[in-house]
Amino acid sequence: MAVSLAVVGTLCAVPGVVQAAEAPTAIAASSGHGLKWFQERHGLPRTGSVDGATARALRQAPDAELHKAFRTAADLGPEELANARTVIGVGKGAQIPEQGLVIALMTAMQESKFVNYLTPVDHDSLGIFQQRPSTGWGTPEQITDVATSSKSFYGVAPFGSNPGLIQIDGWQTMPPGDVCQAVQVSAYPDRYAQWEQFARDLLAQEGPSVPPIP
């Protein structure tokens, strides 16, 4: 960050290039601190990848801190960004409208920050959507496969007893956070809406380059 500020200062000092300095500044302002910042804040190695300790810290962090860390796709770890792209690709493959992709991304961001939890965190919740085998979302193996769990969330998987996105009557016209809750039935129904803009920005950035996943 110090290097970026030094470059901006140099550009501003040169006549005729002040305008060129404004774009990087605006981009920096729109970004969060990122996963490495979050790790450093919690005394963890600044790897930029999510290990067990980082995953636990993410689960316990307050929303205010998470919003400082995660504002754009660049703030996610590489595996988590890959998981987000899978969610988008599965939605495209199932011909889910863009609003549905946003809702899926909002949900996974709230539930896991796109970390694919392979061992239970809360009761028997697993995967990026924190789906529970005991409530009909599938086997642990199905839930921890990101593409399969995404199909479950969208309601296009050939198994499971819970309604997914497309089984929610009127979901297209409901507030996105309400749709997340209708699928997830969370104890914290109001927390999904806070990630709507993040999800829209993530889809705008990554969506065009993600191929459909059948």
N, C-alpha and C positions, 0 to 999 in steps of 0.2 A: 504493500500500500504506500510506503514511504517513497518508493521509486516512482510510482504513478504520480504522486503529488509533486515530486521534483520535476518530472517531465512537463506537467501542466504549468508549473511556475515558469519554466524556461520558455515555453510557447507563448505565454502571456506577455513576456518581457520583449518579445520580438514584434516590431510593428507589422501589422497586416495579417497576423496569424492568430489573433485573439479568438476569432470565430472557430477556428479549427480546434482550439482547446476546450470548447464548450461541450462537444459531443462525448468525449471520454468522461468528463466530470458528471454528466447526466447519467451515463451508463453506470458509473460507480455508485451514484446515489441511489439507483434503483435496485442495486444488488444487496443481498444480505451479507453477513460475515462468513457464512459457509460452514461446512462440516469441520474443517480444521480449527476454526475459531472456537466452535462448540467443544471440540475435544480438548483444546488448550485450557479453556475455561473450567473444565472438569478434571484437570490434571491428568489427561490421557495423552498417549502419543499422537502427534499431529500427522496421522497417516492419510487422512482424507478418505479412508475406507472404514466401513462399519464392522467392528468386531463385537464380541459379546459384551464387553464393558461399555462400549459406546452405545450399543443397542439398549442396554439397561438404563443408561443415563438419559437417552432420548425418551424412554418411556416415562421417566420420573420428572422430566423438566417441565416447568410451567409454560403456558402458552406465550407469555410475553417474551420469554427467552427464545423460544422456538421461532417466533416471528422475526427476531433479530438475526437468527442464524439462517433462516430459509425464506428468501424472497423470490429467487429465480431458480431455474433448472440448474444453473451453474453451481448452486450452493449444495446440491445433492452429491452423494458419493457416486462413483461410476457404476457400481452394481445397482444402486437404488434408481439411478437414471435409466439403466437398462430395464429394470422392472417397470418403471413408468411407461417406457416405450412399448413394452409387452402389453400393458393394459390398453394402450391406444390401438395397437395392432389388432388385438382380439376384438375390440369394439368395431374397428373398420371391417374386419372379416365377417362380423355378424350384422353388418350394415346398421349399426346403432347410430342414430343422429348425433351430431356434434354435442348437443346439450347432454346427452347420455354419457359421452366420453368425459365431459367436464365433471359430471356427478361422480363417476367412477374414480377419477383422479382426486377429487376432493375427499372422497371417502378413504382412499388408501393413504392420503397425506395425513389425515387426522388419526387414523388407526395405527399407522406404523412408520410414517415418513418413508414409505416404500421399502422398509426393511423386511425381508422375508424370514420371519421368525420360525425356526424349525423346531423349537421346543416351546411349550406353553408359557405364556407370560401372565395371563389373567384367566383363571379356571383352565379350560383346555383350548383357549384361543390360539390360532396359528396363522402363519402366512401374512401377506401384506394387507389383507382385509380383516384379519383377526377373526376368522370364521371358526366355528366350534363343531367338531365332529359329533358331539353329544346332542346338538340341536338340529342335525340334519343337513349340514353343509357338505358332507362327504367324508372320506377317510382322511387321516393325516397326510397321506401321500398325495391325495388329490388337492387338498387345501394348500400344501406347501409347494405345489407346482404352480408357478405364477400364471401361466396361460390358462390352466384348468380352473384355478380359483377365480380368474377374471371372467371366464364363461359362467361360473356359478353366480357371480355378482350381477352380470348382465341378464341372467335368467335364460341362458341358451345352452347350459350344460345338460347332458342326457341323464342326469342323476340329481339326487337331492330333493328334499321335501319343502324347502323354503322358497317363497316368492322372490325372484330377482327383479332387477330394474323394470324389465318390460312387462312384468306381471302386476306392477303397481298401477292401478287405474288412474288415468289422468296425469301421469308423471311429467309429461311434456310441459304442462302449464303450472305445475306446482313449484314453489320456491325450491331451488336445488338442495338446500340443507334439509328441507323436509323430506325430500325423496331419499337422501342418504339415510335418514333415520327410519324411513318406512322399510327399507331393505335391512338395515343393520339392527334395529330395535336396541339401541344403545341406552345405557344409563345416563348418558350425557348428550341429550339430543340437540342442544344448542351449539355444540362445538364444531360441527361440520361447516357451517356457513362461513366461518372465518377464513377458510382456505379456497373460497371460490375464485378470487382474483389470481391467486397462485396457480390454480388449476387451469384457468383460461390462458394465462401467460405461458404455462408449460405446454399446453396443447398447441398454441400458436407457434411456439419455437420448435417443438419436436415433431408435431403431427405431420407436416408436409413430407418429411423424409422417412416416415414409418410405413412399411408395407403392410397390407392386410395379413392377418394370421388366421387361417381357417380353423 
